[in-house]
């Protein structure tokens, strides 16, 4: 096999073009076999095999900077840069990261997990190169979905204005995580279908080369004629208006053409955009047939593509409940930034096609769009992953909360997310939303309570309100037939007790409950409280605990700094109860890497045993015996 001899990009340069095609097939086989055991982003990587091979063949990484947007399509890049043998540990605890990681390899020059950052990174690296008077190429690979992100368009504008030597490879597979939407997507569709344009341009250039040079006047005339042909055959050459030399569209699986195009790009002054058409999931029939499902996949059977039957999740409960609430309230609409499948909104869109708005990878726009819907009396539910809500923080403050608009934030993937790791952990939503005036923040202890919170949010007309829920299977609790409206800011005392109160916020309640059950077997009886709300707090209950001399342990699956526990401490500090002992059990001030949620919880101390040990330490002791 050729693949076993590729341990560095320089090894590729010893191969012939036919050997590169053989290597491409070996890479696809490797990906399909290995990811069947570990899971991962299969379809995106199958689509960029030839593109990645030719990039490393044409350029000299890491001297030349290859920047991957989003980064979930960098598996082939990792294989070619000495990490092939690590793939059995892909996305496993302490194993190979599923995204570019600087401490893994000098070939990973930019870390990412969110979309639309590569062009800004490329502009920064090209500027630094020029300031240091160095000679190297800077290449950004960005998908057509990521190109719709506002940040990418801002960078495109800046690069074109400065006329930096930057090569942008547009990997156009007509998909992001979900089918792309929007005017830019439609524009790229026109370019894909404009075969006459590429044929005419190529033919014209061939003819011009055959004409003997007759001076600058003819050359200038020819260039103007070429430009007019482009406008005649393609309505609006957007990228050239941005200041880029546009090459394409070309077949992103034709390596001879890719290499020739990259050669031209390297010789061209100023920014160049190579528009390559690729097939997401190429080479594996199930992934080609359903690239949405196979974008990010768990384990599967190679022959059939069958995947293990998944248990119901909090997201599926959200999905079902959204339909029920929409049946009851015609004002309710759903907004998603390119995540209709991941957020569980496909069934909603099938039943209410006019009430689901997928705005593409545009979190900032989605948030302000939802705010505007609310000004007109609708009830928008903005369904978004915790990690992606970070991108819309200004809009949350400026456009939603400041105007006290009735927008519901359905914050999915809150807490630890497992294999996606640092870039996707839902650690910060509680902390960054808690600082915002007019915001109500809820988190359910289980899937049944999630339904009640969704109902509460649907009828709440006091401004923005949010509920956060995890990327986990449901607990399997009994589901109430009817949904109740919860009193805003009131906690639930699940179990009375003495001396110590464990106050849990959100789905981590299962750990707190397990700890209390274990302590009861030892004859200890701490109080167990389900906070339900982080903002506003149940101040009446907190004062009761202070007056009765309770020691308090807060528990949450989120950042310790600024989170629920911080809110409790601030309340006591601001109300004069300075002597109330409070311990915060949450995630410390660092980025938690990939692994299973169980492993991540153990790493950060979110375990029942940790709570048991803390309660034991705080229970009063008489004659060497812990009092009950």
N, C-alpha and C positions, 0 to 999 in steps of 0.2 A: 504493500500500500504506500502511496505517496504521502498520505497524511502523517504517518508515523515519523517521517523525516523532516517535517516542518516544525521547527522549534523557535524560529525567529523570522521576521519578514524578509530578511536577506536570503533565506533559503528558497523563497518563491522565485527569485530572480534567476535561479538556475534552471527553471522549468520552461518548456516550450508552451505555446498557446494550447495545443491539443492536450498537453499534460494538465494545464490549468482546468480544462473542462472535466477531465477525469477526477482531479482533486475536488472540484465543485460537487460532483456526485458523491464522493467519499464523505465530504463535509455534511451533506444533507443526511446521509445514512447515519453518520455519527450523531447528529442532532436528534433525529427521530428516535434512535435507540437510547440515548442517554436521558433525554427529557421524558421518555416514557416512565423512567424510574424516579426522577426528581421533580417533574413538572417544571414549568417556566414559560417564557415567552417564545413559543415555537414558531407560529406563523410569521411574525416580523423577521425572525432570523433566517428562515427558509427563503424569504423574499430578497435578502440582500447578499446572498452568497457570492455571486459573480461581482457585484458592486464592491464588496469588501476585498475580494481577491485582487481586483484591478487597482484599487486604491493603494494597497500595500505593494503592488507590483510597480506602479508608476511613481510612487513617492517613497521617501526614506524616513519612516517613523523610527524614533521619536523626534529626530531633528525637524522633519516636517510635521506640523501639528494636525492630526486627524481628530476632529471634534464631532462627537455623536450626539445629536439632539435626542432628548428623552433617555437614551442609553439602553433601552430594553432590546435594541437590535444589535448590540455589540458582542454577542456570543461568538460570532465568527471571528471578529477582531481579537477576542481573547484567545481563541484557539490558535490563531496564527502568531501570537506574541508570547508563546511559552507556557500557556495555562491549560493546555488540552487535558493533561492528566489530572487536573483538579475538578473536572466536570462531574464526577460522581458526588462531589460535595456542593454542587451548585445550589445556592439559596439555603444551604443547611447551616446550622449553628457553627460559627467559626470557620465556615467553608468559603467557597468562591461566591463573590457577590454577583447578583444578577444585573448590576449596572456598573459602568466604569468606576474604577476605584484607584486613586493615585498610589495608595500604599501597596497595591497589588503589582503594579507594573509601571515603569517609566513611559510606556506607550499610552497609558491612560492619562491624557494631559488635562482632562476636564471631567469633573464629577457631576452627574446629573441624574435625575429621576423624574423631574417635571419637564414639560415640553417648552419649546420656543426660546430656549436660552442659548442655543449654539451660535447664532449669528452675532449676538452681543459678545460672546466669548471670543469669537473669531476676530471681531473688530478690535477688541482689547489686545489680543496676542499679536495681531498685525501691526498695531500702533507701537507696541513695545518693541517688536522686531525692528521697526524702522528707526525708532529712537536710539536703539543700541547698535544701529548700522549692521545688523546681521542679515544673512541671506538664507531664507528658508520659505517654504510654502505653508500657507495656512488654509486648511480645507474643512469646511463645515458640512456635515451630512444632515439634512433636515427633511422630514416627511411633509407631504402635502397637508396633512391634518395639522401638524405643528405650525406650519406657515400661516395658518389663520390666526394664531395667537398674536395679540397686539404687540407684545414685546418683540416678536420676530419682525413685524412690519416696521417698528421703530428702528431696529437695527439695520434692516434693509435700506431704509431711508438714509441712515447715517453713513453706512458703507458707500452707498452710491454717491452721496454728497462729497465725501472725502476722497473718493476714487482710490481707495486702498487696494493693493494686490491681494485679494481674497477670492478663493474659489468656493462657490456654494454648489453642492450637489443636491438637487431636489429629487428625493426618492419618492416618486409619485406612484403609489399603489391604490389610489382612490379610497384609502381607508386610514383612520387612526385607530382608536379602540372600537369605535362604531363607524358606520358609514358617514363620510364627511358631508357637511352641509355648508351652504352659503355661496355668495357671489364669486369668491375666489375659487372655490371648488368648481363652480360652473365654468369659470374662465379657463381653468386648467383642462377641463373636459373639452373645450373648444380647441385648445392647443393639441391635445391628444389626437383629436379627430382630423386635424388639419394636415393630412398627408400631402396634399398638393403643395402646401407651403414649403415643406422640407424638400420635396422633390424639385420644386421650381428653384429654390435657393441654391441647392447643390448643383443643379444643372447650369444655372446662370454663372456660378462661380467657376465651374469647369470651362465654360465658354470664354469667360473673361481672361482666364489664365492662358488660353490659346491665342488670344489676340496680342500681337506685338505691341509693346509699350509705345504710346504716342505722346507722352508727356503727362503732366499733372492734370491738365484740363479733362482729358478723357477718363483718367482714374477717378477724379471727383464726380464726374457725370455718372460713371458706373456705380459708385457707392450710393449716390442719390437714387439711382434706378433700383438698386437692390433694396434700399429702404422702402421705396414706394411699393415694391412687390410684396414686402412683408405686410404692410398695412392693407394692401389689396386682398391678400389671402387670409390674414388673421386679423380679426377685429380687435385692435389695441394690443400692442406688444408691451404689456405692463412692465416687465422686468427691464426692458431697455429704457423705458421712461424713468425708471428708478436709477438709471446710470450704469446698468450691468450690460456686459456683452452676453447675449442669450444664445445658448447652443442647445438645440433640441426641437421637439422631443426625440429621444433616441431609445432604443431597446436596451433596458438595463440588465439584460441577461446575455447580450452579445458582447463578449469580452474584447474581440478585435475592435469593434466600434467604440467601446468604452475607452480602451487604451489610446486609440487615435484621438478621441475627443479630449482626453486628459492631457495628451501631448500638446494639442492646440491651446488648451486652457493655460498651461504652464508658460506658453510663449506669448500670451496676450497680456498687455498692460491694463491695469485697472481691474475692477471686480468682474468676475465671470460667473454665470449661473448655468450649470449643466442640468438639463431637465431629462431625467432618466425614468422610463416607465418600467415598473417591476410588478411581479405577481406575488402578492402576499400569500404565504403558505406553499409556494412553488415546490413541487416534487413529492408532496405527500397529499394524496387525494382528499382525506377528510379535512385537512387544513385548507386546501384550495376551495373546497365546497362551502366551508363555514369559517371564514377567517375571523369573525367576531368571537365565536366560541373558542377558537384555537389561538386567539391573541395571547392570552395568558391561561395556561391549562395546568391541571394537576396531573397525577399519574394517569396512564392510559394503556390499553392494549394496542400494540403496533398494528397487528393485522386488521383489526376491525375498527380501531379508533374509539372503542367503547371506554368510557370513564366510569369510575365507581359512583354509585348512586349517592348523591350528596344529601345530607340532612337538611331540614328546614333551617333557615338562617334568620337573623334579625332583619336582613334586607328583604327576604321574602315576606315576612310579616308586614313590613312597611309597604311592600308592593300591594298586597291584598287589601290592607286597610285603606290605602289611598283610593282605591276604586270604591270601597264602601262609603268613604267620606264624600267623594265626588258625586256619588248617587244622591246623597242627602243635601248637598250644597252646590248649586250651579256656579257659584262664584269661584270655586276652587280650581286652580290650574297648577300645572307642574312645569318647572324650569330646570334644565340640566345643561351643563357645559360638556357636551360630547360623551355623556355617560348614561344613556338611556338603559343599556343592558346592565352595567355594573350597579346602577342605583335601583334596579328592579322596576323601571318605569315602562318597559316594553308592553306588558299587559294593559297598563293604564292608557298608553298611546293607542293600542288597538281598539279599546272601547271608547276612548275620547280623543280621537285624532286631532280635533281642533283645540284641545286644551293641554297638549303637551308641546313644549317649545324646547327643542334642542338647538342651542345657538352655536355649537362647535366649541373648539378649545378656546374659550374666551370667558374666563371666570369673572373678570372685572365687569365686562359688558353684561353678563348674565345677572349679576347682582343688581346693577343699576336698572336693567330691564325689568327685573322683578319689582324693584321699588316703584317704577313708573306704572306698572300694572296695578299696584296697590293704590296709587293715587286715584285711579279710576274705579275703585270699589271692588276690584277682584281680590281674591285671596291666594296669592302665589305661594307655592311651596318650592323653595329652592333646594333641590336635592343635590348634595355635593359631598365628596369625601373630605374628611377633616383636613388632610394634608393639602388639598387643592383650595380649600376655603382661605388658607393663608394668603393666596394670591389676590383675594378680593377684600382685603382688610380695609383699605381706604374707602371703598364703596360701601362696605358695611357701616362704617362710621359716618361718612359724609352724606351718603345718599339715602340710607335706610334709617339708621338710629337717630340721626340728628333731626330728621323730619318726622320721626316717630311713626313710621309707616308699618302697616300690618303685613309684614313679610315673615313667613315661617322658614326657618333654617333647619332642614333635615340633614343632620351631620352624620354621615355614614363613615365606617372604618375609623371610629373614634377609639383611642387607646392603642394598644400594641397590635400590629397587623401581621406579624410573622415574617414570612419569607421575603417580602419586598424590602424590609429593613428601613434604614435611616431616613431615606428620602420620602417614605410613605407613612411613617409612624404618625398616628393621630394624637400627638402629645400635647398640643398647644392651644387647641380651640377654647377650652375652658378658661385658660389664663388670658388669652387675648380678647375674648368676648366679655369677660367679667369686668374689664376696665371701661366698657362702653356704656354710657348712660342710656336709659330706656330699654335695655336688653333684659329679657327673661331667659334663664338657662336651666334646662331640665335634663335629667338622665335617668332612665328606667332601671330598676333592679332586674327585670326580666322581660320577656316578650309580651306578656299580658299587660304589664304596666306601660310598655311602649304604646300599645293601642290606646290606652287611656290618655297618655300624653299627646298623642296625635289628635285625639278628639279635643282635648283642652286647647291645643294650639289652633285648631281649626275655628273655634268659636271665640278665641281671645281677640279683642279689638283694642288692646292698650298699647300697641306698638310691636316691635320685632320680638319674636320668641323662637327659641331653639330647643331641639332635643337631640342628644348624641347617643349613638348606639354602635356596637362593635361589629367587626368582621368575624363573627363566630356563629356556630350553630346555636339554636335556641336551647333553653334549659329543659324544655319539655313540661312546663308547668301547666296547670289547668287554665284554660282560657275562659274569661267571662263572656257571657252571651252578649251583653250590652257594654258599650263604652261610656265611662263616667267622665265628667268634667272635674278635674282635680282643683282644689283650692290653691290659688297661686301662693307659693312660698311656704307651704305647710309640709313638714316631714311626716313620716310614718314610724311610729314606735312598733317595731316588729315583736320585740320581747322586752319586758321590764327586767331590771336587774339591779345590781348594787355596785358601788365603789368605782367601777370603770364602765364607760360608755363607748362602744365602737360605733362610730358614725360613718356609714358607707355612702358614697356618691356614685351611682351608676351600676353598670353590669358587674363590677368587681364585688358586688354584694355576695355572690356565690362563695367567694373566698372567706368573707367575713362570717357568713352563716356557718360554713364548715368549721371555722375556728371556734365559734360559740358552741357548736354541738360537741366538739372535742373537750372544751373547758367544762361543759356541764357534766360530762362523764367523770371528770376529776372533782366534781363537787363545787365548781366555781360558777357564778351566775352574773356575767357582765350584761349590761343593757345593750341591745342591738337596735340600731336606728337606720332606717332607709331615708337618706336626706331628701331625695327626689329633686330638690332645687338647690342650685348653687347661688343663684341670684333671682329673687331675693332669698335670704336665709330665713329659716324658722327662728326668729329672734326670741320669741316667747319660750321655745323649748331650750334654746341655748342658755337663757337666763335661769331657767329652772335647774338645768344641770349644774350651773355655777353655784347657785344658792344651796344646792343639796350636796355640794362637795365632790362631785364626780371628777375623776380624771378622764380625759377624752383622747381617744385615738381616732383620727380621721383616716379614711382609706379611699383612694381613687386611682384609676388607671390613666394617669396624665401627669404633666409636669408638676413637681412639688412647688416650684417657684410660681407664685401667682394663682395657684389653683384653688380647689375647694378648701383644703386645709388652711391655706393662707387667708382665705376669706373668714374662716372661723377665728383665727388668731387676731386678725384685724378688728373683728367685731368686739372681741373681749378687750383689746387694747383701747378701743375708742369709747367703750361704755364703762370703763373703770374696773373691770374684773381682771386685774393684772395678775392675780395669783392662781388662775385656773391653769392646771398643767395640761398641755396639749402636745401630742406627738403626731407628726404627719407621716403616714405611710403612702408614698407616691414615688414617682420616677425622679431620680436625682438629676443634677444639672449636667447631663452629657447625652450624646446621641446613641441610641440603642441600635446595635447592628442586627442583621438578619438572623433568622432561626425560627423555631416554632414558638408560638405564643407561650406555651408552657415553659420552655427554656428561657425566654425573655423575662417572664414573671419571676422565675427563680433567680435570675441575674440581678434584678432590681429590687428583690425582696417583697414582691407582692404575692406572698404565700400564706396559707392558713397557719403554718408552723411559726412564721415570724410574728403573726398577730398573737398566737397562743403564748409565745415567749414574752411578748411585751405586756400582755394582760397579767401573766403570772408575776412579773416583776413589780407590778403596780398594786397587786392585791395586798391588803394588810396581813401581816404575819404575827401570830401569837404563839409563843412557846415552840417556835420552830415549825408550826403547822399553819399552812395558809388557810385563812378563814373563808368560809363560804358566805 
